[in-house]
Amino acid sequence: MEFGEFLHDDVLLPVPHHQWVFSLPKRLRPFFLYNRSLLAQLSLCAWKVLSKYLEQGVSLDNPKPAAIIAVQTFGDFLNFNPHLHVIAADGCFNNDGTFMTCVIPNADHLEPLFRREVLKLLKREGKINSAIIENMDSWHHSGFHVYCGQPIRHDDNGLERLAQYVIRAPISQERMVYLPAGQVGGGLAQVIYTGKNSRVQERFTALDWLARLVTHIPNKGEQVVRYYGYYSNKARGIRKKAESLASTSKHGSASDPSVPVVLDSDMSGKAFRRNWARLIQKVYHTDPLLCPKCHGEMKIISFIEDGDTIRQILKHLGLWLTGNHDPPVQVKPSNITTGYANILHVDFTSPPTRLDIDER
């Protein structure tokens, strides 16, 4: 959720976008499994062909394409299937920030270009030779594939969902069934996994399932999302610095750039306080600030920070170390519980720094 909001609010600009997907034939996938540093160069291969394609589709003198490329390594059943999900602006930016859309894209035009770049990469790295390239060029179906989705225009929610999708988790717990060792023959625990777009199921031993899962864990320091062109970190930093200098000049601050300037936050205090509640509501579809009793809006007036007090409250509610026993039996709340719930409705001119539950 946070990543989707970050892309939507801080990176992506209000212009049309396309989703692109670049995938590889099975014959070449093991090279990326045993040398994950090739995944970064694979992103460059896709960016090279896509950026040139977008630049040639506009009539600007100095076109600047923009894209975000996320690497995914998993297939439907956790098989190693490295492919790239790309969110690209549907055109190019000019030096002054104006945007021009390109011609209607055709993914078939990029497939042979992407194949050539990947084969050149693997030959340069010593993974394949000219004989293998010649053999693969003779295939009726190359195994490479480039997909281009429908344009996303004036759909903030759709663009945010796409941003969430490109970094989704390898597995879905809703499609996974775990069978303990005592429930299956052979004495080994098993996992049954259902395909995403089909009713096909595969059965794995628990260790085989874990072995497949760990192949998709990135190495330490490995980046899985990269920003290119007008959306690159450098380009965004230059624009942000220029906007900051323009704002400083507008408000009559010192012209010396070496003098630090303290800028007020552009987020209101109310928005900052409610940010955590909004994220919880988006994930769990429930409002944490809605009173379960009267359905009124609750306000936070203070935080309990003392560990002993927190322990006493949770023990009284039957919520201390809940994982070590059965769920507590539902009982009518005591006076202390009711008083603690009601206090969330109280507003203070000067809220206390700490809530003493005994005094309240």
The 8 nearest C-alpha neighbors of each residue, nearest first, counted from 0:
[[1, 3, 2, 4, 163, 278, 282, 281],
 [0, 2, 4, 3, 5, 278, 163, 6],
 [3, 1, 5, 4, 0, 6, 163, 162],
 [4, 2, 162, 163, 159, 0, 6, 5],
 [3, 5, 7, 1, 2, 6, 8, 0],
 [6, 4, 2, 8, 3, 9, 7, 1],
 [7, 5, 10, 3, 4, 9, 8, 11],
 [6, 8, 4, 11, 5, 159, 9, 3],
 [9, 7, 5, 6, 4, 10, 11, 12],
 [10, 8, 5, 6, 7, 11, 4, 12],
 [11, 9, 6, 7, 8, 230, 12, 5],
 [12, 10, 7, 6, 9, 13, 8, 230],
 [11, 13, 14, 10, 7, 9, 8, 88],
 [14, 12, 11, 15, 153, 152, 155, 7],
 [13, 15, 12, 16, 88, 152, 89, 98],
 [16, 14, 152, 89, 151, 88, 150, 13],
 [17, 15, 88, 89, 151, 87, 150, 14],
 [18, 16, 150, 87, 86, 89, 148, 151],
 [17, 19, 86, 148, 85, 147, 87, 20],
 [18, 20, 147, 85, 146, 84, 17, 148],
 [19, 21, 84, 146, 83, 145, 85, 22],
 [22, 20, 145, 83, 82, 144, 146, 19],
 [21, 23, 82, 144, 143, 145, 20, 83],
 [22, 24, 143, 142, 25, 82, 144, 28],
 [25, 23, 142, 143, 26, 27, 28, 22],
 [26, 24, 28, 27, 23, 142, 80, 29],
 [25, 27, 24, 28, 29, 23, 142, 30],
 [28, 26, 25, 29, 24, 30, 23, 31],
 [27, 29, 25, 30, 31, 26, 80, 32],
 [30, 28, 32, 31, 27, 33, 26, 25],
 [31, 29, 28, 32, 33, 27, 34, 126],
 [32, 30, 34, 35, 29, 33, 28, 37],
 [31, 33, 29, 30, 34, 35, 28, 79],
 [32, 34, 31, 30, 35, 29, 36, 37],
 [35, 33, 31, 36, 32, 37, 30, 38],
 [34, 36, 37, 31, 38, 32, 33, 39],
 [35, 37, 38, 34, 39, 40, 31, 221],
 [38, 36, 40, 35, 39, 31, 34, 41],
 [39, 37, 41, 36, 40, 35, 42, 31],
 [40, 38, 42, 41, 37, 36, 43, 35],
 [41, 39, 43, 37, 42, 38, 44, 36],
 [40, 42, 38, 44, 43, 39, 37, 45],
 [43, 41, 39, 45, 40, 44, 46, 38],
 [42, 44, 40, 46, 41, 45, 47, 39],
 [45, 43, 41, 47, 42, 46, 116, 40],
 [44, 46, 42, 43, 47, 48, 49, 113],
 [47, 45, 43, 49, 44, 48, 50, 42],
 [46, 48, 44, 45, 50, 49, 43, 51],
 [47, 49, 51, 45, 46, 50, 52, 113],
 [50, 48, 52, 46, 51, 47, 45, 53],
 [49, 51, 53, 52, 47, 48, 46, 64],
 [52, 50, 54, 48, 53, 49, 55, 47],
 [51, 53, 49, 50, 55, 54, 48, 56],
 [54, 52, 56, 50, 55, 51, 90, 49],
 [55, 53, 51, 56, 52, 62, 57, 50],
 [56, 54, 52, 53, 57, 51, 58, 101],
 [55, 57, 101, 53, 102, 54, 52, 58],
 [58, 56, 101, 55, 59, 54, 99, 100],
 [57, 59, 60, 56, 55, 62, 54, 99],
 [60, 58, 62, 61, 57, 93, 99, 91],
 [59, 61, 62, 58, 93, 57, 94, 54],
 [60, 62, 59, 93, 63, 94, 92, 54],
 [63, 61, 59, 91, 93, 92, 54, 60],
 [62, 64, 92, 91, 229, 228, 93, 61],
 [65, 63, 91, 228, 50, 229, 92, 62],
 [66, 64, 229, 228, 230, 88, 87, 227],
 [67, 65, 87, 227, 86, 226, 230, 88],
 [66, 68, 226, 86, 85, 225, 227, 87],
 [67, 69, 85, 225, 224, 84, 66, 83],
 [70, 68, 224, 84, 223, 83, 165, 85],
 [71, 69, 83, 223, 82, 84, 224, 72],
 [70, 72, 82, 81, 73, 83, 69, 84],
 [71, 73, 81, 80, 79, 215, 82, 70],
 [74, 72, 80, 77, 79, 78, 71, 169],
 [73, 75, 77, 78, 80, 76, 79, 72],
 [74, 76, 77, 194, 195, 73, 78, 170],
 [75, 77, 78, 74, 194, 192, 201, 73],
 [78, 76, 73, 74, 75, 211, 79, 212],
 [77, 79, 74, 76, 73, 80, 211, 75],
 [80, 78, 73, 72, 74, 77, 81, 32],
 [79, 81, 72, 73, 74, 78, 82, 28],
 [82, 80, 72, 71, 79, 73, 28, 22],
 [83, 81, 22, 71, 21, 70, 72, 80],
 [82, 84, 70, 21, 20, 69, 71, 85],
 [85, 83, 20, 69, 68, 19, 165, 70],
 [84, 86, 68, 19, 18, 67, 87, 20],
 [85, 87, 18, 67, 66, 17, 19, 68],
 [88, 86, 66, 17, 16, 65, 85, 89],
 [87, 89, 16, 90, 65, 15, 66, 17],
 [88, 90, 16, 15, 100, 17, 87, 101],
 [91, 89, 100, 101, 88, 99, 53, 64],
 [92, 90, 64, 63, 62, 99, 98, 100],
 [93, 91, 98, 63, 97, 62, 96, 64],
 [92, 94, 96, 97, 95, 62, 98, 63],
 [93, 95, 96, 92, 61, 97, 62, 63],
 [94, 96, 93, 97, 92, 98, 61, 238],
 [97, 95, 93, 94, 92, 98, 229, 63],
 [98, 96, 93, 92, 95, 99, 94, 91],
 [97, 99, 92, 91, 93, 96, 100, 90],
 [100, 98, 90, 91, 92, 101, 57, 97],
 [101, 99, 90, 89, 91, 98, 102, 57],
 [100, 102, 90, 56, 57, 89, 99, 103],
 [101, 103, 56, 104, 100, 57, 90, 53],
 [102, 104, 101, 105, 56, 89, 100, 150],
 [105, 103, 102, 106, 147, 101, 108, 53],
 [104, 106, 107, 108, 103, 147, 109, 146],
 [105, 107, 108, 109, 145, 146, 147, 104],
 [108, 106, 110, 109, 105, 145, 111, 146],
 [107, 109, 106, 105, 110, 111, 112, 104],
 [110, 108, 112, 106, 107, 111, 113, 48],
 [109, 111, 113, 107, 112, 145, 108, 144],
 [112, 110, 114, 113, 109, 115, 108, 107],
 [113, 111, 115, 109, 114, 110, 116, 48],
 [112, 114, 110, 116, 115, 111, 109, 117],
 [115, 113, 111, 117, 112, 116, 110, 118],
 [114, 116, 112, 118, 113, 117, 119, 111],
 [117, 115, 119, 113, 114, 118, 44, 120],
 [118, 116, 120, 114, 119, 115, 113, 121],
 [117, 119, 121, 115, 120, 116, 122, 114],
 [120, 118, 116, 122, 117, 121, 123, 115],
 [121, 119, 117, 123, 118, 122, 116, 124],
 [120, 122, 124, 126, 118, 123, 119, 127],
 [123, 121, 127, 125, 119, 124, 120, 128],
 [122, 124, 120, 121, 125, 119, 126, 127],
 [125, 123, 121, 122, 126, 120, 127, 119],
 [124, 126, 122, 123, 127, 121, 128, 120],
 [127, 125, 121, 124, 122, 128, 30, 123],
 [128, 126, 122, 125, 121, 131, 129, 132],
 [129, 127, 130, 131, 122, 132, 126, 125],
 [128, 130, 132, 131, 133, 127, 122, 134],
 [129, 131, 133, 132, 128, 134, 127, 135],
 [132, 130, 134, 133, 129, 128, 135, 127],
 [133, 131, 129, 135, 134, 130, 136, 128],
 [134, 132, 130, 136, 131, 135, 129, 137],
 [133, 135, 131, 132, 137, 136, 130, 138],
 [136, 134, 132, 137, 138, 133, 131, 141],
 [135, 137, 133, 134, 138, 132, 141, 139],
 [136, 138, 135, 134, 139, 133, 141, 140],
 [139, 137, 140, 135, 136, 141, 134, 142],
 [138, 140, 141, 137, 136, 135, 142, 134],
 [141, 139, 138, 142, 143, 137, 135, 136],
 [140, 142, 143, 138, 139, 135, 136, 24],
 [143, 141, 24, 140, 23, 144, 25, 22],
 [144, 142, 23, 141, 24, 22, 114, 110],
 [143, 145, 22, 21, 110, 142, 146, 23],
 [146, 144, 21, 110, 20, 106, 22, 109],
 [145, 147, 20, 19, 106, 148, 144, 21],
 [146, 148, 19, 106, 18, 20, 17, 145],
 [149, 147, 18, 17, 19, 150, 146, 20],
 [148, 150, 17, 151, 147, 18, 16, 152],
 [151, 149, 17, 16, 152, 15, 148, 89],
 [150, 152, 16, 15, 17, 154, 149, 158],
 [151, 153, 15, 154, 150, 16, 14, 155],
 [152, 154, 155, 151, 15, 13, 14, 157],
 [155, 153, 157, 152, 156, 158, 151, 159],
 [154, 156, 158, 157, 159, 153, 7, 152],
 [155, 157, 159, 158, 154, 160, 161, 153],
 [158, 156, 160, 154, 159, 155, 161, 151],
 [157, 159, 161, 155, 160, 156, 154, 162],
 [158, 160, 3, 162, 156, 161, 157, 7],
 [161, 159, 163, 157, 162, 158, 156, 164],
 [160, 162, 164, 158, 163, 159, 157, 165],
 [161, 163, 3, 159, 160, 164, 165, 158],
 [164, 162, 3, 160, 161, 165, 166, 159],
 [165, 163, 161, 167, 162, 166, 160, 3],
 [164, 166, 162, 163, 167, 84, 69, 161],
 [167, 165, 164, 163, 168, 69, 162, 71],
 [168, 166, 164, 165, 163, 169, 170, 71],
 [167, 169, 170, 166, 171, 164, 165, 73],
 [170, 168, 73, 167, 77, 171, 215, 212],
 [171, 169, 168, 172, 77, 174, 175, 76],
 [172, 170, 173, 174, 175, 169, 168, 195],
 [171, 173, 175, 174, 170, 176, 192, 177],
 [172, 174, 171, 175, 176, 170, 193, 192],
 [173, 175, 193, 172, 171, 192, 176, 194],
 [174, 176, 192, 172, 173, 191, 177, 171],
 [177, 175, 191, 190, 192, 178, 174, 172],
 [178, 176, 190, 189, 179, 191, 175, 188],
 [177, 179, 189, 188, 190, 182, 176, 180],
 [180, 178, 188, 181, 182, 177, 189, 183],
 [179, 181, 188, 187, 186, 182, 183, 178],
 [180, 182, 179, 183, 186, 188, 184, 187],
 [183, 181, 180, 179, 178, 184, 188, 186],
 [184, 182, 181, 180, 186, 185, 178, 188],
 [183, 185, 186, 182, 187, 181, 180, 188],
 [184, 186, 187, 183, 180, 188, 181, 182],
 [185, 187, 180, 184, 181, 183, 188, 182],
 [188, 186, 180, 185, 189, 204, 183, 184],
 [187, 189, 180, 179, 205, 178, 204, 186],
 [190, 188, 204, 205, 178, 203, 177, 187],
 [189, 191, 177, 203, 176, 202, 205, 178],
 [192, 190, 202, 176, 201, 175, 203, 177],
 [191, 193, 175, 201, 200, 174, 190, 176],
 [194, 192, 200, 174, 199, 198, 195, 201],
 [195, 193, 197, 199, 196, 75, 198, 200],
 [194, 196, 197, 75, 193, 174, 198, 199],
 [197, 195, 194, 198, 199, 75, 193, 174],
 [198, 196, 194, 199, 195, 193, 200, 75],
 [197, 199, 194, 193, 200, 196, 195, 192],
 [198, 200, 197, 194, 193, 201, 192, 196],
 [201, 199, 193, 192, 194, 198, 191, 202],
 [200, 202, 192, 191, 193, 203, 199, 76],
 [201, 203, 191, 190, 192, 200, 189, 204],
 [204, 202, 190, 189, 208, 207, 205, 191],
 [203, 205, 189, 207, 206, 188, 190, 208],
 [204, 206, 189, 208, 188, 207, 190, 203],
 [207, 205, 209, 208, 204, 210, 203, 189],
 [206, 208, 210, 204, 209, 205, 203, 211],
 [207, 209, 205, 211, 206, 210, 203, 204],
 [210, 208, 212, 206, 211, 207, 213, 205],
 [211, 209, 207, 208, 212, 213, 206, 214],
 [212, 210, 208, 209, 214, 213, 77, 207],
 [211, 213, 209, 210, 214, 215, 208, 77],
 [214, 212, 215, 216, 210, 211, 209, 208],
 [213, 215, 212, 211, 216, 210, 79, 32],
 [214, 216, 213, 212, 72, 217, 73, 211],
 [215, 217, 213, 214, 218, 212, 219, 72],
 [218, 216, 221, 215, 219, 223, 222, 220],
 [219, 217, 221, 220, 216, 35, 222, 215],
 [218, 220, 221, 217, 222, 216, 223, 35],
 [219, 221, 218, 222, 217, 223, 36, 216],
 [222, 220, 218, 219, 217, 223, 36, 35],
 [221, 223, 224, 220, 225, 217, 39, 70],
 [222, 224, 70, 69, 221, 225, 71, 217],
 [225, 223, 69, 68, 222, 70, 226, 67],
 [226, 224, 68, 67, 69, 227, 223, 222],
 [225, 227, 231, 67, 230, 66, 68, 232],
 [228, 226, 231, 66, 230, 65, 67, 229],
 [227, 229, 65, 231, 230, 64, 63, 66],
 [228, 230, 65, 231, 234, 63, 64, 227],
 [231, 229, 65, 228, 227, 226, 235, 66],
 [232, 230, 227, 226, 228, 234, 233, 229],
 [233, 231, 235, 234, 236, 230, 226, 227],
 [232, 234, 236, 231, 235, 237, 230, 229],
 [235, 233, 237, 231, 236, 232, 229, 238],
 [236, 234, 238, 232, 237, 233, 239, 231],
 [235, 237, 233, 239, 234, 238, 232, 240],
 [238, 236, 240, 234, 235, 239, 241, 233],
 [239, 237, 241, 235, 240, 236, 242, 234],
 [238, 240, 236, 242, 241, 237, 235, 243],
 [241, 239, 243, 237, 242, 238, 236, 244],
 [240, 242, 238, 244, 243, 239, 245, 237],
 [241, 243, 245, 239, 240, 244, 246, 238],
 [244, 242, 240, 246, 241, 245, 247, 239],
 [245, 243, 247, 241, 246, 242, 248, 240],
 [246, 244, 242, 248, 243, 247, 249, 241],
 [245, 247, 249, 243, 244, 248, 242, 250],
 [248, 246, 244, 250, 245, 249, 252, 243],
 [249, 247, 245, 251, 246, 250, 252, 244],
 [248, 250, 246, 247, 251, 245, 252, 244],
 [251, 249, 247, 248, 252, 246, 245, 253],
 [250, 252, 248, 249, 247, 253, 254, 246],
 [253, 251, 247, 250, 248, 254, 249, 260],
 [252, 254, 255, 251, 258, 256, 247, 248],
 [253, 255, 256, 252, 248, 247, 251, 258],
 [254, 256, 257, 253, 258, 252, 259, 260],
 [257, 255, 258, 254, 259, 253, 244, 260],
 [256, 258, 255, 259, 254, 260, 253, 244],
 [257, 259, 256, 255, 260, 253, 254, 252],
 [260, 258, 257, 261, 256, 255, 253, 262],
 [259, 261, 262, 258, 247, 252, 253, 256],
 [260, 262, 259, 263, 264, 247, 258, 252],
 [263, 261, 260, 264, 265, 247, 243, 246],
 [262, 264, 265, 261, 266, 260, 267, 268],
 [265, 263, 266, 262, 267, 268, 261, 271],
 [264, 266, 263, 267, 262, 268, 270, 271],
 [267, 265, 264, 270, 268, 271, 269, 263],
 [268, 266, 270, 269, 271, 265, 264, 272],
 [267, 269, 271, 270, 272, 266, 273, 264],
 [268, 270, 272, 267, 271, 273, 266, 274],
 [271, 269, 273, 267, 268, 272, 274, 266],
 [270, 272, 268, 274, 269, 273, 267, 266],
 [273, 271, 269, 270, 274, 268, 275, 276],
 [272, 274, 276, 270, 271, 275, 277, 269],
 [275, 273, 277, 271, 276, 272, 270, 278],
 [274, 276, 278, 277, 273, 279, 272, 271],
 [277, 275, 279, 273, 274, 278, 287, 280],
 [276, 278, 280, 274, 275, 279, 273, 281],
 [279, 277, 281, 275, 280, 276, 282, 274],
 [280, 278, 276, 282, 277, 281, 283, 275],
 [279, 281, 284, 285, 277, 286, 278, 283],
 [282, 280, 278, 284, 279, 283, 277, 285],
 [281, 283, 279, 280, 284, 278, 0, 285],
 [282, 284, 280, 285, 279, 281, 286, 278],
 [285, 283, 280, 281, 282, 286, 279, 278],
 [286, 284, 280, 283, 287, 279, 281, 282],
 [285, 287, 280, 288, 289, 284, 276, 279],
 [288, 286, 289, 276, 285, 280, 279, 290],
 [289, 287, 297, 286, 296, 290, 276, 298],
 [288, 290, 296, 286, 294, 287, 295, 297],
 [289, 291, 294, 295, 292, 293, 297, 296],
 [292, 290, 294, 293, 289, 295, 288, 287],
 [293, 291, 290, 294, 295, 289, 340, 341],
 [292, 294, 295, 290, 291, 289, 296, 341],
 [295, 293, 290, 291, 289, 292, 296, 297],
 [296, 294, 290, 293, 289, 297, 292, 291],
 [295, 297, 289, 288, 290, 298, 294, 344],
 [298, 296, 288, 344, 343, 289, 290, 295],
 [299, 297, 343, 344, 300, 296, 288, 346],
 [298, 300, 301, 343, 297, 302, 344, 346],
 [299, 301, 350, 298, 346, 343, 302, 351],
 [300, 302, 353, 299, 354, 352, 351, 350],
 [303, 301, 353, 304, 354, 300, 352, 299],
 [302, 304, 354, 305, 353, 301, 309, 308],
 [303, 305, 302, 306, 353, 309, 308, 354],
 [304, 306, 308, 307, 303, 309, 353, 310],
 [305, 307, 309, 308, 310, 304, 303, 311],
 [308, 306, 310, 309, 305, 311, 312, 304],
 [309, 307, 311, 310, 305, 306, 312, 303],
 [308, 310, 306, 312, 307, 311, 313, 305],
 [309, 311, 307, 313, 308, 312, 314, 306],
 [312, 310, 308, 314, 309, 313, 315, 307],
 [311, 313, 315, 309, 314, 310, 308, 316],
 [314, 312, 318, 316, 319, 310, 315, 311],
 [315, 313, 317, 319, 311, 316, 312, 318],
 [314, 316, 312, 313, 317, 311, 318, 319],
 [317, 315, 313, 314, 318, 312, 336, 319],
 [316, 318, 314, 315, 319, 313, 327, 321],
 [319, 317, 313, 321, 316, 314, 320, 315],
 [318, 320, 314, 313, 321, 317, 310, 316],
 [321, 319, 322, 323, 318, 324, 317, 314],
 [322, 320, 323, 318, 319, 324, 326, 325],
 [321, 323, 320, 324, 325, 326, 319, 318],
 [324, 322, 321, 320, 325, 319, 326, 318],
 [325, 323, 322, 321, 326, 320, 327, 319],
 [324, 326, 327, 323, 321, 322, 328, 317],
 [327, 325, 324, 328, 321, 317, 322, 318],
 [328, 326, 317, 325, 329, 318, 324, 321],
 [327, 329, 330, 326, 325, 317, 331, 316],
 [328, 330, 327, 331, 332, 326, 317, 316],
 [331, 329, 328, 332, 327, 333, 316, 317],
 [330, 332, 333, 329, 336, 334, 337, 328],
 [333, 331, 336, 330, 337, 334, 335, 316],
 [332, 334, 336, 335, 337, 331, 338, 330],
 [333, 335, 337, 336, 338, 332, 339, 331],
 [334, 336, 338, 333, 337, 339, 332, 356],
 [337, 335, 339, 333, 338, 334, 332, 340],
 [338, 336, 334, 340, 339, 335, 341, 333],
 [337, 339, 335, 341, 336, 340, 334, 342],
 [338, 340, 336, 342, 337, 341, 335, 343],
 [341, 339, 337, 338, 342, 343, 336, 344],
 [340, 342, 338, 343, 339, 344, 337, 345],
 [341, 343, 344, 345, 339, 340, 338, 359],
 [342, 344, 341, 298, 345, 297, 340, 299],
 [345, 343, 342, 297, 341, 298, 346, 296],
 [346, 344, 342, 343, 347, 341, 300, 298],
 [347, 345, 344, 300, 348, 298, 350, 343],
 [348, 346, 350, 349, 345, 300, 351, 344],
 [347, 349, 350, 346, 351, 300, 345, 352],
 [348, 350, 347, 351, 346, 352, 300, 301],
 [351, 349, 347, 300, 348, 352, 301, 346],
 [352, 350, 353, 301, 349, 354, 300, 347],
 [351, 353, 301, 350, 354, 302, 300, 349],
 [352, 354, 351, 301, 302, 303, 355, 304],
 [355, 353, 303, 356, 301, 302, 351, 352],
 [354, 356, 357, 358, 359, 353, 303, 308],
 [357, 355, 359, 358, 354, 339, 308, 335],
 [356, 358, 359, 355, 335, 354, 308, 339],
 [359, 357, 356, 355, 354, 335, 338, 339],
 [358, 356, 357, 355, 338, 354, 339, 342]]
